[in-house]
Amino acid sequence: MAFSYEYVTAEQLAGFDKYKYRAVDTNPLSLYVMHPFWNTIVKIFPTWLAPNLITLSGFLLIIFNFLLMAYFDPDFLASAPGQKHVPGWVWIVVGILNFVAYTLDGVDGKQARRTNSSTPLGELFDHGLDSWACVYFVVTVYSIFGRGTTGVSVVVLYILLWIVLFSFILSHWEKYNTGILFLPWGYDISQVTISIVYIVTAVVGVEAWYEPFLFNFLYRDLFTAMIIGCAACVTLPMSLYNFFKAYRNNTLKHSSVYETMLPFVSPCLLFILSTSWVLCSPSDVLETHPRLFYYTVGTAFANITCRLIVCQMSNTRCQTLNLLLVPLALVVLLVYLELPPHVEPILLYLLSIIITLAHVHYGIQVVNQLSNHFKILPFSLRKPSSD
């Protein structure tokens, strides 16, 4: 078949056959509020509805929010004083759809267990789309404050995006080393909070966020502090605790420091390359094309994370270098060679297309491979034809 490629090796397919889902969720909001809510919601869905279709629907809502906000606030300037603000109804739509997407992400697994259709593919599909949703979610939230005198600079948002991305991959690094997925607290809290903030923004207007939250501490500062604080005071300490607990119990899956830290090689290289581009850009690419730059970095990161998830689920060695870093490295090299400023945006657009097509192709082929391996239809509960 044209353009087909088997990304999942025979060793990994054999590993998927032995896979058992192990996860720990200790978040009070999730345990005592959201799970009872999701247990009620899942009963609304017909039993013929495939869990992966629920997962995909939630992801598409996140993309829709991203595109809707990109239309009304393409350069993150709409929330600045004196600019044409995003209409109130848009904030309401985005807030509702964000919560619906979050709900669908919470009930897809329950639907799988309810219909006795849980498979490793379902978990991979769910977490794989979650890794890509990170960039859509963060960039859409950015429009609440935007940039300018009352907002957050594109450089600060770039740093915050990386904090979110590393917080996400940290959970899968834990599982790669311990065999257990410890669900992060920040996810549920952020989804519920931001959904409410979207609705509040529609009611009070973006001007309300110009005022100090406490003394001279602005809401934009609170936004920044919450992301940094959650990562530094909750996500990272809990990940390290879970890792060292496994170390003390002698249950780590990898004995050497190199093997343990291998999942961070490609993400760190991606950070170094993308940051080098920002610092040496002749046309100040992050200022002139922030949305596209965030998207490109986030999509490359999603591909790195998806490959890690495949490895940790199949109990195989993590890939050292992601090949999507090669075209990025070439672009950064051209930037260092002081290419004409008008060429740089063209390279960014080309790179975003290449990375997007490569990531989508990877996703489709992996889903097809695992569907054929487990003899299932990814978006239907019917059995595939034997013809």
C-alpha positions as CSV (number, residue, x, y, z in Angstrom):
1,M,0.0,0.0,0.0
2,A,1.3,3.5,-0.9
3,F,2.8,5.6,1.8
4,S,2.5,2.7,4.3
5,Y,5.2,2.1,6.9
6,E,5.3,-0.2,9.9
7,Y,6.4,2.0,12.8
8,V,5.6,-0.6,15.4
9,T,8.2,-3.3,15.4
10,A,7.5,-7.0,15.9
11,E,9.1,-6.8,19.4
12,Q,6.8,-4.0,20.3
13,L,3.7,-5.8,19.0
14,A,4.7,-8.8,21.2
15,G,5.1,-6.4,24.1
16,F,1.6,-5.0,23.5
17,D,0.2,-8.6,23.8
18,K,1.5,-8.7,27.4
19,Y,0.5,-5.2,28.4
20,K,-1.7,-4.6,31.5
21,Y,-3.0,-1.2,32.3
22,R,-1.7,0.1,35.7
23,A,-2.6,3.6,36.8
24,V,-2.9,5.6,40.1
25,D,-5.2,8.6,40.5
26,T,-5.0,10.3,43.9
27,N,-6.4,13.7,42.9
28,P,-9.4,14.5,45.2
29,L,-11.1,16.5,42.5
30,S,-10.9,13.6,40.1
31,L,-11.8,10.9,42.7
32,Y,-14.7,12.6,44.5
33,V,-16.2,15.0,41.9
34,M,-15.3,14.1,38.3
35,H,-15.4,10.3,38.4
36,P,-18.9,10.2,39.9
37,F,-19.9,12.8,37.3
38,W,-18.4,10.8,34.5
39,N,-20.0,7.6,35.8
40,T,-23.3,9.2,35.3
41,I,-22.6,10.8,31.9
42,V,-21.2,7.5,30.4
43,K,-24.7,5.9,30.9
44,I,-26.1,8.4,28.3
45,F,-23.9,6.9,25.5
46,P,-25.3,4.0,23.6
47,T,-23.4,0.7,24.1
48,W,-22.6,0.5,20.3
49,L,-20.6,3.7,20.5
50,A,-16.8,2.9,20.2
51,P,-14.7,4.5,23.0
52,N,-12.1,5.6,20.4
53,L,-14.8,7.6,18.7
54,I,-15.5,9.4,22.0
55,T,-11.7,10.1,22.3
56,L,-11.5,11.5,18.8
57,S,-14.6,13.7,19.3
58,G,-13.1,15.3,22.3
59,F,-9.8,16.0,20.5
60,L,-11.6,17.5,17.6
61,L,-13.4,19.9,19.9
62,I,-10.0,21.1,21.2
63,I,-8.9,21.7,17.7
64,F,-12.1,23.5,16.9
65,N,-11.5,25.8,19.9
66,F,-8.0,26.5,18.7
67,L,-9.1,27.4,15.1
68,L,-12.1,29.5,16.4
69,M,-9.8,31.5,18.6
70,A,-7.2,31.8,15.8
71,Y,-9.9,33.4,13.6
72,F,-10.9,36.0,16.2
73,D,-7.4,36.5,17.7
74,P,-4.8,35.4,15.2
75,D,-1.9,37.4,16.7
76,F,-2.9,37.3,20.4
77,L,-3.6,41.1,20.4
78,A,-7.4,41.0,20.7
79,S,-7.4,41.2,24.5
80,A,-5.1,44.2,24.6
81,P,-6.6,47.7,25.3
82,G,-7.9,49.5,22.3
83,Q,-8.1,46.4,20.2
84,K,-11.3,44.7,18.8
85,H,-12.0,42.1,21.5
86,V,-13.1,38.5,20.9
87,P,-17.0,38.4,21.0
88,G,-18.5,37.2,24.3
89,W,-20.3,34.3,22.6
90,V,-17.0,32.9,21.4
91,W,-15.7,32.7,25.0
92,I,-18.9,30.9,26.0
93,V,-18.6,28.4,23.1
94,V,-14.9,27.8,23.9
95,G,-15.6,27.3,27.6
96,I,-18.5,24.8,27.0
97,L,-16.6,22.9,24.4
98,N,-13.5,22.7,26.5
99,F,-15.4,21.2,29.4
100,V,-17.2,18.8,27.0
101,A,-13.9,17.7,25.6
102,Y,-12.5,17.2,29.1
103,T,-15.6,15.1,29.9
104,L,-15.3,13.0,26.8
105,D,-11.6,12.4,27.7
106,G,-12.9,11.2,31.1
107,V,-15.6,8.9,29.9
108,D,-13.9,7.1,27.0
109,G,-12.2,4.6,29.3
110,K,-15.4,4.1,31.2
111,Q,-17.2,3.4,27.9
112,A,-14.5,0.9,27.0
113,R,-14.9,-1.0,30.3
114,R,-18.7,-0.7,30.1
115,T,-18.7,-2.3,26.6
116,N,-15.9,-4.8,27.4
117,S,-13.8,-3.3,24.6
118,S,-10.7,-2.1,26.4
119,T,-7.5,-2.6,24.4
120,P,-4.0,-1.3,24.4
121,L,-4.8,0.6,21.3
122,G,-7.5,2.6,23.1
123,E,-5.0,3.7,25.8
124,L,-2.4,4.6,23.2
125,F,-4.9,6.5,21.1
126,D,-6.2,8.4,24.2
127,H,-2.8,9.4,25.5
128,G,-1.4,10.1,22.1
129,L,-4.1,12.6,21.3
130,D,-3.7,14.1,24.8
131,S,0.0,14.8,24.0
132,W,-1.0,16.8,20.9
133,A,-3.9,18.5,22.7
134,C,-1.4,20.2,25.1
135,V,-0.3,22.8,22.5
136,Y,-3.9,23.5,21.4
137,F,-5.1,24.0,24.9
138,V,-2.2,26.2,26.1
139,V,-2.3,28.4,23.0
140,T,-6.1,28.9,23.1
141,V,-5.9,29.9,26.8
142,Y,-3.3,32.5,25.9
143,S,-6.0,34.6,24.1
144,I,-7.6,35.4,27.5
145,F,-4.7,37.7,28.3
146,G,-2.9,38.0,25.0
147,R,0.2,40.0,24.7
148,G,0.9,43.7,25.0
149,T,1.1,45.9,28.1
150,T,-1.7,44.1,29.9
151,G,-0.8,40.6,28.7
152,V,1.9,38.0,28.7
153,S,4.8,38.3,26.3
154,V,5.2,35.6,23.6
155,V,8.5,34.6,25.1
156,V,6.9,34.0,28.5
157,L,4.1,32.0,26.9
158,Y,6.8,30.0,25.0
159,I,8.4,29.1,28.4
160,L,5.0,28.2,29.9
161,L,4.2,26.0,26.9
162,W,7.4,24.1,27.6
163,I,6.6,23.7,31.2
164,V,3.2,22.2,30.3
165,L,4.8,19.9,27.7
166,F,7.5,18.6,30.1
167,S,4.9,18.2,32.8
168,F,2.9,15.9,30.4
169,I,5.9,13.8,29.4
170,L,7.0,13.4,33.0
171,S,4.0,11.1,33.7
172,H,5.0,8.9,30.8
173,W,8.7,9.0,31.9
174,E,7.5,7.7,35.3
175,K,5.6,4.9,33.6
176,Y,8.5,4.0,31.4
177,N,10.6,3.5,34.5
178,T,8.1,2.2,37.0
179,G,5.4,0.5,34.9
180,I,2.7,2.6,36.6
181,L,1.0,5.7,35.2
182,F,0.6,8.2,38.0
183,L,-2.1,10.6,36.8
184,P,-1.1,14.3,37.4
185,W,-3.1,16.5,39.6
186,G,-2.7,19.6,37.5
187,Y,-4.7,18.2,34.6
188,D,-8.2,18.0,36.2
189,I,-7.7,21.3,38.1
190,S,-6.6,23.2,35.0
191,Q,-9.4,21.9,32.8
192,V,-12.1,22.8,35.2
193,T,-10.6,26.2,36.1
194,I,-10.0,27.3,32.5
195,S,-13.5,26.2,31.5
196,I,-14.9,28.5,34.2
197,V,-12.5,31.3,33.3
198,Y,-13.7,31.2,29.7
199,I,-17.3,31.7,30.8
200,V,-16.4,34.4,33.3
201,T,-14.5,36.3,30.6
202,A,-17.7,36.3,28.5
203,V,-19.6,37.9,31.4
204,V,-17.1,40.4,32.7
205,G,-15.0,41.1,29.6
206,V,-11.3,40.9,29.1
207,E,-10.9,44.3,30.7
208,A,-11.5,42.7,34.1
209,W,-8.2,40.9,33.8
210,Y,-6.4,44.2,33.5
211,E,-7.0,44.9,37.2
212,P,-4.7,43.7,40.0
213,F,-5.7,40.5,41.6
214,L,-4.0,41.4,44.9
215,F,-2.1,44.5,45.6
216,N,0.0,44.9,42.4
217,F,-0.2,41.3,41.5
218,L,-2.1,41.1,38.2
219,Y,-4.2,38.2,36.9
220,R,-1.7,37.6,34.2
221,D,0.9,37.1,36.9
222,L,-1.5,34.7,38.6
223,F,-1.8,32.8,35.4
224,T,1.9,32.5,35.1
225,A,2.5,31.6,38.7
226,M,-0.2,28.9,38.7
227,I,1.5,27.1,35.8
228,I,5.0,27.4,37.2
229,G,3.8,26.6,40.7
230,C,1.8,23.5,39.7
231,A,4.8,22.1,37.8
232,A,7.5,23.0,40.4
233,C,5.5,22.3,43.6
234,V,3.2,19.4,42.6
235,T,4.0,17.7,39.3
236,L,7.8,17.5,39.6
237,P,8.0,16.6,43.3
238,M,5.3,13.9,43.0
239,S,7.1,12.4,39.9
240,L,10.4,12.3,41.7
241,Y,8.7,10.8,44.8
242,N,7.1,8.0,42.7
243,F,10.4,7.3,41.0
244,F,12.5,7.1,44.1
245,K,9.8,5.0,45.8
246,A,10.2,2.5,43.0
247,Y,14.0,2.8,43.4
248,R,13.8,2.0,47.1
249,N,11.5,-0.9,46.4
250,N,13.8,-2.2,43.7
251,T,11.0,-2.2,41.1
252,L,12.5,0.1,38.5
253,K,12.5,-1.3,35.0
254,H,15.8,0.2,34.1
255,S,19.0,0.0,36.1
256,S,21.3,2.4,34.4
257,V,21.1,6.2,34.6
258,Y,21.4,6.4,30.8
259,E,18.4,4.1,30.1
260,T,16.4,5.8,32.8
261,M,16.9,9.3,31.3
262,L,16.7,8.2,27.6
263,P,13.2,9.5,27.1
264,F,14.4,13.1,27.8
265,V,17.0,13.1,25.0
266,S,14.7,14.1,22.1
267,P,12.5,16.5,24.1
268,C,15.7,18.3,25.4
269,L,17.1,18.5,21.8
270,L,13.8,19.8,20.6
271,F,13.9,22.5,23.3
272,I,17.5,23.4,22.5
273,L,16.9,23.6,18.7
274,S,13.6,25.6,19.0
275,T,15.1,28.0,21.6
276,S,18.2,28.5,19.5
277,W,15.9,29.5,16.6
278,V,14.1,32.0,18.8
279,L,17.3,33.6,20.0
280,C,18.9,33.8,16.6
281,S,15.9,34.5,14.4
282,P,16.6,37.4,11.9
283,S,12.9,38.2,11.5
284,D,12.1,37.6,15.2
285,V,9.9,34.6,14.3
286,L,8.4,34.2,17.7
287,E,7.1,37.8,17.7
288,T,5.9,37.7,14.1
289,H,4.4,34.2,13.9
290,P,3.9,33.0,17.5
291,R,0.9,30.8,16.9
292,L,2.5,28.8,14.1
293,F,5.8,28.5,16.0
294,Y,4.0,27.2,19.1
295,Y,2.0,24.8,17.0
296,T,5.1,23.4,15.2
297,V,7.0,22.8,18.4
298,G,3.9,21.3,20.1
299,T,3.3,18.9,17.2
300,A,6.9,17.7,17.1
301,F,6.8,17.2,20.9
302,A,3.6,15.2,20.5
303,N,5.3,12.8,18.1
304,I,8.2,12.3,20.5
305,T,5.7,11.6,23.3
306,C,3.7,9.2,21.2
307,R,6.8,7.1,20.4
308,L,7.7,7.1,24.1
309,I,4.1,5.9,25.0
310,V,4.5,3.0,22.5
311,C,7.8,2.0,24.1
312,Q,6.6,2.2,27.7
313,M,3.4,0.2,26.8
314,S,5.3,-2.4,24.9
315,N,8.1,-2.6,27.5
316,T,10.8,-1.8,24.9
317,R,13.7,0.5,24.7
318,C,13.0,4.2,24.1
319,Q,14.1,5.7,20.8
320,T,17.2,7.9,21.3
321,L,16.7,10.4,18.5
322,N,13.4,11.4,16.8
323,L,13.9,11.9,13.1
324,L,11.6,15.0,13.1
325,L,14.4,16.8,14.8
326,V,16.5,16.6,11.5
327,P,14.4,19.0,9.4
328,L,14.2,21.3,12.4
329,A,18.0,21.2,12.8
330,L,18.5,22.0,9.1
331,V,16.2,25.1,9.5
332,V,18.1,26.2,12.6
333,L,21.4,25.8,10.7
334,L,20.0,28.0,7.9
335,V,19.0,30.6,10.5
336,Y,22.5,30.6,11.9
337,L,23.8,31.2,8.4
338,E,21.9,34.5,8.4
339,L,19.3,33.7,5.7
340,P,17.3,36.7,4.4
341,P,14.5,37.6,6.9
342,H,11.7,37.2,4.3
343,V,12.7,33.5,3.8
344,E,12.4,32.5,7.5
345,P,8.5,32.6,7.6
346,I,8.5,30.4,4.5
347,L,10.7,27.9,6.2
348,L,8.5,27.9,9.3
349,Y,5.4,27.2,7.2
350,L,7.2,24.4,5.3
351,L,8.5,22.9,8.5
352,S,5.0,23.0,10.1
353,I,3.6,21.1,7.1
354,I,6.3,18.5,7.1
355,I,6.0,17.8,10.9
356,T,2.2,17.8,10.7
357,L,2.1,15.3,7.8
358,A,4.7,13.1,9.4
359,H,2.9,13.0,12.7
360,V,-0.5,12.3,11.2
361,H,1.0,9.6,9.0
362,Y,2.7,8.1,12.1
363,G,-0.6,8.1,14.0
364,I,-2.6,6.6,11.2
365,Q,-0.1,3.8,10.5
366,V,0.3,2.9,14.2
367,V,-3.5,2.7,14.6
368,N,-3.8,0.5,11.5
369,Q,-1.0,-1.7,12.7
370,L,-2.4,-2.3,16.1
371,S,-6.0,-2.7,14.7
372,N,-4.8,-5.4,12.4
373,H,-2.7,-7.0,15.2
374,F,-5.6,-7.2,17.6
375,K,-8.1,-7.8,14.9
376,I,-10.4,-4.9,15.8
377,L,-12.0,-1.9,14.1
378,P,-10.6,1.2,15.8
379,F,-13.8,3.2,15.6
380,S,-16.4,0.5,15.8
381,L,-17.3,-2.3,18.2
382,R,-18.1,-4.6,15.3
383,K,-15.5,-7.3,14.5
384,P,-13.6,-6.8,11.2
385,S,-14.6,-8.9,8.2
386,S,-12.5,-12.1,7.8
387,D,-12.5,-11.7,4.0
